[in-house]
Amino acid sequence: MTIEPFVKKRAIFTAAVMMPALLLAQYFGYDSVMVTGAIAGITGGLSVILFPDPHRQP
């Protein structure tokens, strides 16, 4: 079983966005479930738009 290239790109993008965002949120005192959920949702949506699954192209 191999990992598809777009999945690797999505994981790297998500880690690159989530880690600094969560560290900054904790540093400034906004470390809550709502902030984490919002950042994760936005990042997940962006990763799907930026790195689509080539097998599901219309």
C-alpha distance matrix in Angstrom:
0.0 3.8 6.8 9.4 12.7 14.8 13.1 13.8 17.2 17.9 17.2 19.4 22.0 22.2 22.6 25.1 27.2 27.0 27.8 31.1 32.0 31.8 33.5 36.3 36.7 37.1 39.5 41.6 41.6 39.6 36.8 36.6 34.0 35.3 34.7 31.2 30.4 32.0 30.2 26.8 27.5 28.9 26.1 23.4 25.4 25.9 22.2 21.5 24.5 23.9 20.2 19.7 16.8 17.5 16.5 19.3 22.0 25.4
3.8 0.0 3.8 6.3 9.1 11.7 10.4 10.6 14.0 15.1 14.6 16.5 19.1 19.7 20.2 22.3 24.5 24.8 25.6 28.6 29.8 29.8 31.5 34.1 34.7 35.4 37.5 39.7 40.0 38.0 35.4 35.4 33.1 34.1 33.2 29.8 29.2 30.4 28.4 25.2 26.0 26.9 23.9 21.5 23.4 23.5 19.7 19.3 22.1 21.0 17.3 17.3 14.7 15.3 15.1 18.0 20.3 23.9
6.8 3.8 0.0 3.8 6.4 8.5 6.7 7.1 10.5 11.4 11.0 13.0 15.4 16.0 16.7 18.9 20.9 21.2 22.2 25.2 26.2 26.4 28.2 30.7 31.2 32.1 34.2 36.2 36.6 34.5 32.1 32.1 29.8 30.7 29.7 26.4 25.7 26.8 24.7 21.6 22.4 23.2 20.1 17.8 19.8 19.8 16.0 15.9 18.7 17.6 14.0 14.3 12.2 13.4 13.8 16.3 18.5 22.2
9.4 6.3 3.8 0.0 3.8 5.5 5.4 6.7 9.0 10.2 11.0 12.8 14.5 15.7 17.0 18.7 20.4 21.2 22.7 25.4 26.1 26.8 28.8 30.9 31.5 32.7 34.8 36.5 37.1 34.8 32.7 32.6 30.4 30.8 29.7 26.6 25.8 26.4 24.3 21.3 21.7 22.0 19.1 16.8 18.2 17.9 14.2 13.6 16.0 14.8 11.1 11.2 9.0 9.8 10.7 13.2 15.1 18.8
12.7 9.1 6.4 3.8 0.0 3.8 5.4 5.2 6.3 8.7 10.0 10.7 12.3 14.3 15.5 16.5 18.4 19.9 21.2 23.4 24.4 25.6 27.3 29.1 30.1 31.5 33.3 35.0 35.9 33.7 31.9 32.2 30.3 30.6 29.0 26.1 25.6 25.8 23.3 20.8 21.4 21.1 17.9 16.3 17.6 16.5 12.8 13.0 14.8 12.8 9.3 10.5 9.5 10.1 12.1 14.4 15.5 19.3
14.8 11.7 8.5 5.5 3.8 0.0 3.8 5.4 5.0 6.1 8.6 9.9 10.4 12.1 14.2 15.1 16.4 17.8 19.8 21.9 22.4 23.7 25.8 27.3 28.0 29.7 31.6 33.0 33.8 31.4 29.8 29.9 27.8 27.8 26.3 23.6 22.8 22.7 20.5 18.0 18.2 17.7 14.8 13.0 13.9 12.9 9.3 9.2 11.1 9.4 5.7 6.9 6.7 8.3 10.7 12.1 13.1 16.8
13.1 10.4 6.7 5.4 5.4 3.8 0.0 3.8 5.4 5.0 6.2 8.7 9.8 10.5 12.3 14.1 15.4 16.1 17.9 20.5 20.9 21.7 23.9 25.8 26.2 27.7 29.8 31.3 31.9 29.5 27.5 27.5 25.3 25.6 24.3 21.4 20.6 21.1 18.9 16.0 16.5 16.8 13.8 11.6 13.4 13.1 9.3 9.5 12.4 11.3 8.0 9.0 8.3 10.8 12.4 13.5 15.3 18.9
13.8 10.6 7.1 6.7 5.2 5.4 3.8 0.0 3.8 5.4 5.1 6.2 8.5 9.9 10.6 12.1 14.3 15.2 16.4 18.9 20.0 20.8 22.4 24.5 25.4 26.7 28.5 30.3 31.1 29.1 27.1 27.6 25.8 26.4 24.7 21.7 21.5 22.0 19.3 16.8 18.1 18.0 14.5 13.2 15.4 14.4 10.7 12.0 14.4 12.5 9.6 11.7 11.5 13.5 15.5 16.9 18.3 22.0
17.2 14.0 10.5 9.0 6.3 5.0 5.4 3.8 0.0 3.8 5.5 5.2 6.0 8.5 9.9 10.4 12.2 14.0 15.5 17.4 18.3 19.7 21.5 23.0 24.1 25.8 27.4 28.9 30.0 27.9 26.3 27.0 25.4 25.5 23.5 20.9 20.8 20.6 17.8 15.8 16.8 16.0 12.5 11.9 13.5 11.8 8.2 10.1 11.8 9.3 7.0 10.0 11.1 13.0 15.6 16.6 17.3 20.8
17.9 15.1 11.4 10.2 8.7 6.1 5.0 5.4 3.8 0.0 3.8 5.5 5.1 6.0 8.5 9.8 10.6 11.8 13.9 16.1 16.4 17.6 19.8 21.3 21.9 23.6 25.6 26.9 27.7 25.3 23.7 23.9 22.1 22.1 20.4 17.7 17.3 17.2 14.6 12.3 13.1 12.7 9.3 8.2 10.2 9.1 5.4 7.4 9.9 8.3 6.5 9.1 10.3 13.2 15.5 15.7 16.8 20.0
17.2 14.6 11.0 11.0 10.0 8.6 6.2 5.1 5.5 3.8 0.0 3.8 5.5 5.1 6.1 8.5 10.0 10.3 11.8 14.5 15.2 15.8 17.8 19.9 20.5 21.7 23.8 25.5 26.1 24.0 22.0 22.5 20.8 21.4 19.7 16.6 16.7 17.3 14.5 12.0 13.7 13.9 10.3 9.4 12.4 11.7 8.4 10.6 13.4 12.0 10.2 12.7 13.4 16.3 18.2 18.6 20.1 23.5
19.4 16.5 13.0 12.8 10.7 9.9 8.7 6.2 5.2 5.5 3.8 0.0 3.8 5.5 5.2 6.0 8.6 9.9 10.7 12.8 14.2 15.4 16.7 18.6 19.9 21.2 22.7 24.6 25.7 24.0 22.2 23.3 22.2 22.7 20.4 17.6 18.3 18.5 15.2 13.5 15.6 15.0 11.2 11.5 14.2 12.5 9.6 12.5 14.5 12.2 11.1 14.2 15.5 17.9 20.3 21.0 22.0 25.3
22.0 19.1 15.4 14.5 12.3 10.4 9.8 8.5 6.0 5.1 5.5 3.8 0.0 3.8 5.5 5.1 6.2 8.4 10.2 11.6 12.4 14.2 15.9 17.2 18.3 20.2 21.6 23.0 24.3 22.2 20.9 21.9 20.9 20.8 18.3 16.0 16.5 16.0 12.7 11.5 13.2 11.9 8.2 9.2 11.3 9.2 6.8 10.4 11.7 9.5 9.5 12.8 14.9 17.5 20.2 20.2 20.8 23.8
22.2 19.7 16.0 15.7 14.3 12.1 10.5 9.9 8.5 6.0 5.1 5.5 3.8 0.0 3.8 5.5 5.3 5.8 8.2 10.5 10.5 11.6 13.9 15.4 15.9 17.7 19.6 21.0 21.7 19.5 17.9 18.5 17.3 17.4 15.2 12.6 13.0 13.0 9.8 8.1 10.3 9.9 6.1 7.0 10.0 9.0 7.1 10.4 12.4 11.3 11.3 14.0 15.8 18.9 21.1 20.8 21.8 24.7
22.6 20.2 16.7 17.0 15.5 14.2 12.3 10.6 9.9 8.5 6.1 5.2 5.5 3.8 0.0 3.8 5.5 5.2 5.7 8.5 9.7 10.3 11.8 14.0 15.0 16.1 17.8 19.8 20.7 19.0 17.1 18.3 17.6 18.4 15.9 13.0 14.4 14.9 11.4 10.1 13.1 12.9 9.3 10.5 13.7 12.7 10.7 14.1 16.1 14.6 14.3 17.3 18.8 21.7 23.9 23.9 25.1 28.2
25.1 22.3 18.9 18.7 16.5 15.1 14.1 12.1 10.4 9.8 8.5 6.0 5.1 5.5 3.8 0.0 3.8 5.9 6.0 7.1 8.9 10.6 11.5 13.0 14.7 16.3 17.3 19.0 20.6 19.1 17.9 19.6 19.4 19.7 16.7 14.5 16.2 15.8 12.1 11.8 14.6 13.3 9.9 12.0 14.6 12.6 11.2 14.9 16.2 14.0 14.5 17.9 19.9 22.5 25.1 25.2 25.8 28.8
27.2 24.5 20.9 20.4 18.4 16.4 15.4 14.3 12.2 10.6 10.0 8.6 6.2 5.3 5.5 3.8 0.0 3.8 5.8 6.1 6.2 8.7 10.4 11.1 12.3 14.5 15.8 16.8 18.3 16.4 15.6 17.0 16.8 16.6 13.5 11.8 13.3 12.4 8.7 9.1 11.7 10.1 7.1 10.1 12.3 10.5 10.2 13.9 14.8 13.3 14.6 17.7 20.1 23.0 25.5 25.0 25.5 28.1
27.0 24.8 21.2 21.2 19.9 17.8 16.1 15.2 14.0 11.8 10.3 9.9 8.4 5.8 5.2 5.9 3.8 0.0 3.8 5.8 5.1 5.9 8.4 9.9 10.3 12.0 13.9 15.3 16.1 14.1 12.6 13.8 13.5 13.9 11.0 8.6 10.6 10.6 7.0 7.0 10.4 10.0 7.5 9.9 12.8 12.0 11.7 15.0 16.6 15.8 16.6 19.2 21.3 24.5 26.6 26.0 27.0 29.6
27.8 25.6 22.2 22.7 21.2 19.8 17.9 16.4 15.5 13.9 11.8 10.7 10.2 8.2 5.7 6.0 5.8 3.8 0.0 3.8 5.5 5.3 6.1 8.6 9.9 10.7 12.1 14.3 15.3 14.2 12.5 14.6 14.9 15.9 12.9 10.6 13.3 13.7 10.3 10.5 14.1 13.8 11.2 13.5 16.5 15.5 14.8 18.3 19.9 18.7 19.2 22.2 24.0 27.1 29.2 28.9 30.0 32.8
31.1 28.6 25.2 25.4 23.4 21.9 20.5 18.9 17.4 16.1 14.5 12.8 11.6 10.5 8.5 7.1 6.1 5.8 3.8 0.0 3.8 5.5 5.1 6.0 8.5 9.9 10.3 12.1 14.0 13.2 12.5 15.1 16.1 16.6 13.1 11.8 14.8 14.4 10.9 12.3 15.5 14.5 12.3 15.3 17.8 16.3 16.3 19.9 20.9 19.4 20.6 23.8 26.0 28.9 31.4 31.0 31.6 34.3
32.0 29.8 26.2 26.1 24.4 22.4 20.9 20.0 18.3 16.4 15.2 14.2 12.4 10.5 9.7 8.9 6.2 5.1 5.5 3.8 0.0 3.8 5.5 5.2 6.1 8.6 9.8 10.6 12.1 10.5 10.1 12.3 13.3 13.2 9.6 8.9 11.8 11.0 7.7 9.9 12.8 11.7 10.4 13.7 15.8 14.7 15.4 18.8 19.7 18.8 20.4 23.2 25.6 28.7 31.0 30.2 30.9 33.2
31.8 29.8 26.4 26.8 25.6 23.7 21.7 20.8 19.7 17.6 15.8 15.4 14.2 11.6 10.3 10.6 8.7 5.9 5.3 5.5 3.8 0.0 3.8 5.4 5.0 6.1 8.5 9.9 10.4 8.9 7.3 9.7 10.8 11.7 8.5 7.0 10.6 10.9 8.3 9.7 13.1 13.1 12.0 14.5 17.1 16.8 17.1 20.3 21.7 21.2 22.3 24.8 26.9 30.2 32.2 31.3 32.5 34.8
33.5 31.5 28.2 28.8 27.3 25.8 23.9 22.4 21.5 19.8 17.8 16.7 15.9 13.9 11.8 11.5 10.4 8.4 6.1 5.1 5.5 3.8 0.0 3.8 5.5 5.2 6.1 8.7 9.9 9.8 8.6 11.8 13.7 14.8 11.6 10.6 14.3 14.6 11.9 13.4 16.9 16.6 15.2 17.9 20.5 19.8 19.9 23.3 24.6 23.6 24.7 27.6 29.6 32.8 34.9 34.3 35.4 37.8
36.3 34.1 30.7 30.9 29.1 27.3 25.8 24.5 23.0 21.3 19.9 18.6 17.2 15.4 14.0 13.0 11.1 9.9 8.6 6.0 5.2 5.4 3.8 0.0 3.8 5.4 4.9 6.1 8.4 8.4 8.8 12.1 14.4 14.7 11.2 11.4 14.9 14.3 11.8 14.3 17.3 16.4 15.5 18.7 20.8 19.8 20.6 24.0 24.8 23.9 25.5 28.4 30.8 33.9 36.2 35.4 36.1 38.3
36.7 34.7 31.2 31.5 30.1 28.0 26.2 25.4 24.1 21.9 20.5 19.9 18.3 15.9 15.0 14.7 12.3 10.3 9.9 8.5 6.1 5.0 5.5 3.8 0.0 3.8 5.5 5.3 6.1 4.8 5.4 8.5 11.0 11.2 7.9 8.7 12.2 11.8 10.2 12.8 15.5 15.2 15.0 17.9 19.9 19.6 20.7 23.7 24.6 24.3 26.0 28.5 30.8 34.1 36.2 35.0 35.9 37.9
37.1 35.4 32.1 32.7 31.5 29.7 27.7 26.7 25.8 23.6 21.7 21.2 20.2 17.7 16.1 16.3 14.5 12.0 10.7 9.9 8.6 6.1 5.2 5.4 3.8 0.0 3.8 5.5 5.0 5.7 4.6 8.4 11.3 12.6 10.0 10.1 13.8 14.4 12.9 14.8 17.9 18.1 17.6 20.2 22.6 22.5 23.1 26.1 27.5 27.1 28.4 30.9 32.9 36.3 38.2 37.2 38.4 40.6
39.5 37.5 34.2 34.8 33.3 31.6 29.8 28.5 27.4 25.6 23.8 22.7 21.6 19.6 17.8 17.3 15.8 13.9 12.1 10.3 9.8 8.5 6.1 4.9 5.5 3.8 0.0 3.8 5.5 7.7 8.1 11.8 15.0 15.9 13.0 13.5 17.2 17.2 15.5 17.8 20.8 20.4 19.9 22.8 25.0 24.4 25.1 28.4 29.4 28.7 30.1 32.9 35.2 38.4 40.5 39.7 40.6 42.8
41.6 39.7 36.2 36.5 35.0 33.0 31.3 30.3 28.9 26.9 25.5 24.6 23.0 21.0 19.8 19.0 16.8 15.3 14.3 12.1 10.6 9.9 8.7 6.1 5.3 5.5 3.8 0.0 3.8 5.8 8.0 11.3 14.7 14.9 12.0 13.6 17.0 16.4 15.2 18.1 20.6 20.0 20.1 23.1 24.9 24.4 25.7 28.8 29.4 29.0 30.9 33.5 36.0 39.2 41.3 40.2 40.9 42.9
41.6 40.0 36.6 37.1 35.9 33.8 31.9 31.1 30.0 27.7 26.1 25.7 24.3 21.7 20.7 20.6 18.3 16.1 15.3 14.0 12.1 10.4 9.9 8.4 6.1 5.0 5.5 3.8 0.0 3.8 5.6 8.6 12.3 12.8 10.8 12.4 15.7 15.7 15.2 17.7 20.1 20.2 20.6 23.3 25.1 25.2 26.5 29.3 30.3 30.2 31.9 34.2 36.5 39.9 41.7 40.4 41.5 43.3
39.6 38.0 34.5 34.8 33.7 31.4 29.5 29.1 27.9 25.3 24.0 24.0 22.2 19.5 19.0 19.1 16.4 14.1 14.2 13.2 10.5 8.9 9.8 8.4 4.8 5.7 7.7 5.8 3.8 0.0 3.8 5.9 9.3 9.3 7.1 9.2 12.2 12.1 11.9 14.6 16.7 16.8 17.6 20.2 21.8 22.1 23.6 26.2 27.2 27.4 29.2 31.3 33.5 37.0 38.8 37.3 38.3 40.0
36.8 35.4 32.1 32.7 31.9 29.8 27.5 27.1 26.3 23.7 22.0 22.2 20.9 17.9 17.1 17.9 15.6 12.6 12.5 12.5 10.1 7.3 8.6 8.8 5.4 4.6 8.1 8.0 5.6 3.8 0.0 3.8 7.0 8.4 6.7 7.3 10.6 11.6 11.2 13.1 15.6 16.5 16.8 18.9 21.1 21.7 22.6 25.1 26.6 26.9 28.1 30.2 32.1 35.6 37.2 35.9 37.3 39.2
36.6 35.4 32.1 32.6 32.2 29.9 27.5 27.6 27.0 23.9 22.5 23.3 21.9 18.5 18.3 19.6 17.0 13.8 14.6 15.1 12.3 9.7 11.8 12.1 8.5 8.4 11.8 11.3 8.6 5.9 3.8 0.0 3.8 5.4 5.4 6.3 8.6 10.1 10.9 12.3 14.3 15.7 16.6 18.2 20.2 21.4 22.5 24.5 26.1 26.9 28.1 29.7 31.5 35.1 36.4 34.8 36.4 38.1
34.0 33.1 29.8 30.4 30.3 27.8 25.3 25.8 25.4 22.1 20.8 22.2 20.9 17.3 17.6 19.4 16.8 13.5 14.9 16.1 13.3 10.8 13.7 14.4 11.0 11.3 15.0 14.7 12.3 9.3 7.0 3.8 0.0 3.8 5.5 5.1 5.9 8.5 9.9 10.3 11.9 14.1 15.1 16.0 18.0 19.8 20.7 22.3 24.2 25.3 26.3 27.5 29.0 32.7 33.7 32.0 33.8 35.4
35.3 34.1 30.7 30.8 30.6 27.8 25.6 26.4 25.5 22.1 21.4 22.7 20.8 17.4 18.4 19.7 16.6 13.9 15.9 16.6 13.2 11.7 14.8 14.7 11.2 12.6 15.9 14.9 12.8 9.3 8.4 5.4 3.8 0.0 3.8 5.5 5.1 6.1 8.6 9.8 10.4 12.2 14.0 15.1 16.4 18.2 19.8 21.2 22.6 24.0 25.4 26.5 28.3 32.0 33.1 31.1 32.6 33.9
34.7 33.2 29.7 29.7 29.0 26.3 24.3 24.7 23.5 20.4 19.7 20.4 18.3 15.2 15.9 16.7 13.5 11.0 12.9 13.1 9.6 8.5 11.6 11.2 7.9 10.0 13.0 12.0 10.8 7.1 6.7 5.4 5.5 3.8 0.0 3.8 5.5 5.1 6.1 8.5 9.9 10.7 12.1 14.0 15.5 16.5 18.1 20.1 21.3 22.2 23.8 25.4 27.5 31.1 32.6 30.8 32.0 33.5
31.2 29.8 26.4 26.6 26.1 23.6 21.4 21.7 20.9 17.7 16.6 17.6 16.0 12.6 13.0 14.5 11.8 8.6 10.6 11.8 8.9 7.0 10.6 11.4 8.7 10.1 13.5 13.6 12.4 9.2 7.3 6.3 5.1 5.5 3.8 0.0 3.8 5.5 5.2 6.0 8.5 10.1 10.5 11.9 14.2 15.3 16.2 18.3 20.0 20.8 21.8 23.4 25.2 28.9 30.2 28.8 30.2 32.1
30.4 29.2 25.7 25.8 25.6 22.8 20.6 21.5 20.8 17.3 16.7 18.3 16.5 13.0 14.4 16.2 13.3 10.6 13.3 14.8 11.8 10.6 14.3 14.9 12.2 13.8 17.2 17.0 15.7 12.2 10.6 8.6 5.9 5.1 5.5 3.8 0.0 3.8 5.5 5.1 6.0 8.5 9.8 10.3 12.1 14.1 15.2 16.5 18.4 19.7 20.7 21.7 23.4 27.1 28.2 26.4 28.0 29.6
32.0 30.4 26.8 26.4 25.8 22.7 21.1 22.0 20.6 17.2 17.3 18.5 16.0 13.0 14.9 15.8 12.4 10.6 13.7 14.4 11.0 10.9 14.6 14.3 11.8 14.4 17.2 16.4 15.7 12.1 11.6 10.1 8.5 6.1 5.1 5.5 3.8 0.0 3.8 5.5 5.2 6.2 8.4 9.8 10.7 12.2 14.1 15.6 16.7 18.1 19.8 20.9 23.1 26.7 28.1 26.1 27.1 28.5
30.2 28.4 24.7 24.3 23.3 20.5 18.9 19.3 17.8 14.6 14.5 15.2 12.7 9.8 11.4 12.1 8.7 7.0 10.3 10.9 7.7 8.3 11.9 11.8 10.2 12.9 15.5 15.2 15.2 11.9 11.2 10.9 9.9 8.6 6.1 5.2 5.5 3.8 0.0 3.8 5.5 5.3 6.0 8.4 10.0 10.6 12.0 14.3 15.5 16.1 17.7 19.5 21.8 25.3 27.0 25.4 26.4 28.2
26.8 25.2 21.6 21.3 20.8 18.0 16.0 16.8 15.8 12.3 12.0 13.5 11.5 8.1 10.1 11.8 9.1 7.0 10.5 12.3 9.9 9.7 13.4 14.3 12.8 14.8 17.8 18.1 17.7 14.6 13.1 12.3 10.3 9.8 8.5 6.0 5.1 5.5 3.8 0.0 3.8 5.6 5.1 5.9 8.5 9.8 10.4 12.3 14.2 15.1 16.0 17.4 19.2 22.9 24.3 22.9 24.2 26.2
27.5 26.0 22.4 21.7 21.4 18.2 16.5 18.1 16.8 13.1 13.7 15.6 13.2 10.3 13.1 14.6 11.7 10.4 14.1 15.5 12.8 13.1 16.9 17.3 15.5 17.9 20.8 20.6 20.1 16.7 15.6 14.3 11.9 10.4 9.9 8.5 6.0 5.2 5.5 3.8 0.0 3.8 5.5 5.1 6.1 8.6 9.9 10.8 12.5 14.2 15.4 16.1 18.1 21.7 22.9 21.0 22.2 23.8
28.9 26.9 23.2 22.0 21.1 17.7 16.8 18.0 16.0 12.7 13.9 15.0 11.9 9.9 12.9 13.3 10.1 10.0 13.8 14.5 11.7 13.1 16.6 16.4 15.2 18.1 20.4 20.0 20.2 16.8 16.5 15.7 14.1 12.2 10.7 10.1 8.5 6.2 5.3 5.6 3.8 0.0 3.8 5.5 5.2 6.1 8.6 10.1 10.7 12.1 14.1 15.3 17.9 21.2 23.0 21.1 21.7 23.2
26.1 23.9 20.1 19.1 17.9 14.8 13.8 14.5 12.5 9.3 10.3 11.2 8.2 6.1 9.3 9.9 7.1 7.5 11.2 12.3 10.4 12.0 15.2 15.5 15.0 17.6 19.9 20.1 20.6 17.6 16.8 16.6 15.1 14.0 12.1 10.5 9.8 8.4 6.0 5.1 5.5 3.8 0.0 3.8 5.5 5.1 6.1 8.7 9.9 10.3 11.8 13.7 16.2 19.5 21.5 20.1 20.9 23.0
23.4 21.5 17.8 16.8 16.3 13.0 11.6 13.2 11.9 8.2 9.4 11.5 9.2 7.0 10.5 12.0 10.1 9.9 13.5 15.3 13.7 14.5 17.9 18.7 17.9 20.2 22.8 23.1 23.3 20.2 18.9 18.2 16.0 15.1 14.0 11.9 10.3 9.8 8.4 5.9 5.1 5.5 3.8 0.0 3.8 5.5 5.2 6.4 8.8 10.0 10.5 11.5 13.5 17.1 18.6 17.2 18.4 20.5
25.4 23.4 19.8 18.2 17.6 13.9 13.4 15.4 13.5 10.2 12.4 14.2 11.3 10.0 13.7 14.6 12.3 12.8 16.5 17.8 15.8 17.1 20.5 20.8 19.9 22.6 25.0 24.9 25.1 21.8 21.1 20.2 18.0 16.4 15.5 14.2 12.1 10.7 10.0 8.5 6.1 5.2 5.5 3.8 0.0 3.8 5.5 5.3 6.4 8.7 10.0 10.5 13.0 16.3 17.9 15.9 16.6 18.2
25.9 23.5 19.8 17.9 16.5 12.9 13.1 14.4 11.8 9.1 11.7 12.5 9.2 9.0 12.7 12.6 10.5 12.0 15.5 16.3 14.7 16.8 19.8 19.8 19.6 22.5 24.4 24.4 25.2 22.1 21.7 21.4 19.8 18.2 16.5 15.3 14.1 12.2 10.6 9.8 8.6 6.1 5.1 5.5 3.8 0.0 3.8 5.4 5.1 6.0 8.3 9.9 13.1 15.9 18.3 16.6 16.7 18.6
22.2 19.7 16.0 14.2 12.8 9.3 9.3 10.7 8.2 5.4 8.4 9.6 6.8 7.1 10.7 11.2 10.2 11.7 14.8 16.3 15.4 17.1 19.9 20.6 20.7 23.1 25.1 25.7 26.5 23.6 22.6 22.5 20.7 19.8 18.1 16.2 15.2 14.1 12.0 10.4 9.9 8.6 6.1 5.2 5.5 3.8 0.0 3.8 5.4 5.1 5.7 7.8 10.5 13.6 16.0 15.0 15.5 18.0
21.5 19.3 15.9 13.6 13.0 9.2 9.5 12.0 10.1 7.4 10.6 12.5 10.4 10.4 14.1 14.9 13.9 15.0 18.3 19.9 18.8 20.3 23.3 24.0 23.7 26.1 28.4 28.8 29.3 26.2 25.1 24.5 22.3 21.2 20.1 18.3 16.5 15.6 14.3 12.3 10.8 10.1 8.7 6.4 5.3 5.4 3.8 0.0 3.8 5.6 5.3 5.3 7.9 11.1 13.1 11.5 12.2 14.6
24.5 22.1 18.7 16.0 14.8 11.1 12.4 14.4 11.8 9.9 13.4 14.5 11.7 12.4 16.1 16.2 14.8 16.6 19.9 20.9 19.7 21.7 24.6 24.8 24.6 27.5 29.4 29.4 30.3 27.2 26.6 26.1 24.2 22.6 21.3 20.0 18.4 16.7 15.5 14.2 12.5 10.7 9.9 8.8 6.4 5.1 5.4 3.8 0.0 3.8 5.7 5.8 9.4 11.7 14.2 12.3 11.9 13.7
23.9 21.0 17.6 14.8 12.8 9.4 11.3 12.5 9.3 8.3 12.0 12.2 9.5 11.3 14.6 14.0 13.3 15.8 18.7 19.4 18.8 21.2 23.6 23.9 24.3 27.1 28.7 29.0 30.2 27.4 26.9 26.9 25.3 24.0 22.2 20.8 19.7 18.1 16.1 15.1 14.2 12.1 10.3 10.0 8.7 6.0 5.1 5.6 3.8 0.0 3.8 6.2 9.9 11.7 14.8 13.9 13.2 15.6
20.2 17.3 14.0 11.1 9.3 5.7 8.0 9.6 7.0 6.5 10.2 11.1 9.5 11.3 14.3 14.5 14.6 16.6 19.2 20.6 20.4 22.3 24.7 25.5 26.0 28.4 30.1 30.9 31.9 29.2 28.1 28.1 26.3 25.4 23.8 21.8 20.7 19.8 17.7 16.0 15.4 14.1 11.8 10.5 10.0 8.3 5.7 5.3 5.7 3.8 0.0 3.8 6.8 8.7 11.9 11.6 11.5 14.6
19.7 17.3 14.3 11.2 10.5 6.9 9.0 11.7 10.0 9.1 12.7 14.2 12.8 14.0 17.3 17.9 17.7 19.2 22.2 23.8 23.2 24.8 27.6 28.4 28.5 30.9 32.9 33.5 34.2 31.3 30.2 29.7 27.5 26.5 25.4 23.4 21.7 20.9 19.5 17.4 16.1 15.3 13.7 11.5 10.5 9.9 7.8 5.3 5.8 6.2 3.8 0.0 3.8 6.1 8.7 7.9 8.0 11.1
16.8 14.7 12.2 9.0 9.5 6.7 8.3 11.5 11.1 10.3 13.4 15.5 14.9 15.8 18.8 19.9 20.1 21.3 24.0 26.0 25.6 26.9 29.6 30.8 30.8 32.9 35.2 36.0 36.5 33.5 32.1 31.5 29.0 28.3 27.5 25.2 23.4 23.1 21.8 19.2 18.1 17.9 16.2 13.5 13.0 13.1 10.5 7.9 9.4 9.9 6.8 3.8 0.0 3.8 5.4 5.6 7.0 10.6
17.5 15.3 13.4 9.8 10.1 8.3 10.8 13.5 13.0 13.2 16.3 17.9 17.5 18.9 21.7 22.5 23.0 24.5 27.1 28.9 28.7 30.2 32.8 33.9 34.1 36.3 38.4 39.2 39.9 37.0 35.6 35.1 32.7 32.0 31.1 28.9 27.1 26.7 25.3 22.9 21.7 21.2 19.5 17.1 16.3 15.9 13.6 11.1 11.7 11.7 8.7 6.1 3.8 0.0 3.8 5.5 5.6 9.4
16.5 15.1 13.8 10.7 12.1 10.7 12.4 15.5 15.6 15.5 18.2 20.3 20.2 21.1 23.9 25.1 25.5 26.6 29.2 31.4 31.0 32.2 34.9 36.2 36.2 38.2 40.5 41.3 41.7 38.8 37.2 36.4 33.7 33.1 32.6 30.2 28.2 28.1 27.0 24.3 22.9 23.0 21.5 18.6 17.9 18.3 16.0 13.1 14.2 14.8 11.9 8.7 5.4 3.8 0.0 3.8 5.8 9.0
19.3 18.0 16.3 13.2 14.4 12.1 13.5 16.9 16.6 15.7 18.6 21.0 20.2 20.8 23.9 25.2 25.0 26.0 28.9 31.0 30.2 31.3 34.3 35.4 35.0 37.2 39.7 40.2 40.4 37.3 35.9 34.8 32.0 31.1 30.8 28.8 26.4 26.1 25.4 22.9 21.0 21.1 20.1 17.2 15.9 16.6 15.0 11.5 12.3 13.9 11.6 7.9 5.6 5.5 3.8 0.0 3.8 6.4
22.0 20.3 18.5 15.1 15.5 13.1 15.3 18.3 17.3 16.8 20.1 22.0 20.8 21.8 25.1 25.8 25.5 27.0 30.0 31.6 30.9 32.5 35.4 36.1 35.9 38.4 40.6 40.9 41.5 38.3 37.3 36.4 33.8 32.6 32.0 30.2 28.0 27.1 26.4 24.2 22.2 21.7 20.9 18.4 16.6 16.7 15.5 12.2 11.9 13.2 11.5 8.0 7.0 5.6 5.8 3.8 0.0 3.8
25.4 23.9 22.2 18.8 19.3 16.8 18.9 22.0 20.8 20.0 23.5 25.3 23.8 24.7 28.2 28.8 28.1 29.6 32.8 34.3 33.2 34.8 37.8 38.3 37.9 40.6 42.8 42.9 43.3 40.0 39.2 38.1 35.4 33.9 33.5 32.1 29.6 28.5 28.2 26.2 23.8 23.2 23.0 20.5 18.2 18.6 18.0 14.6 13.7 15.6 14.6 11.1 10.6 9.4 9.0 6.4 3.8 0.0
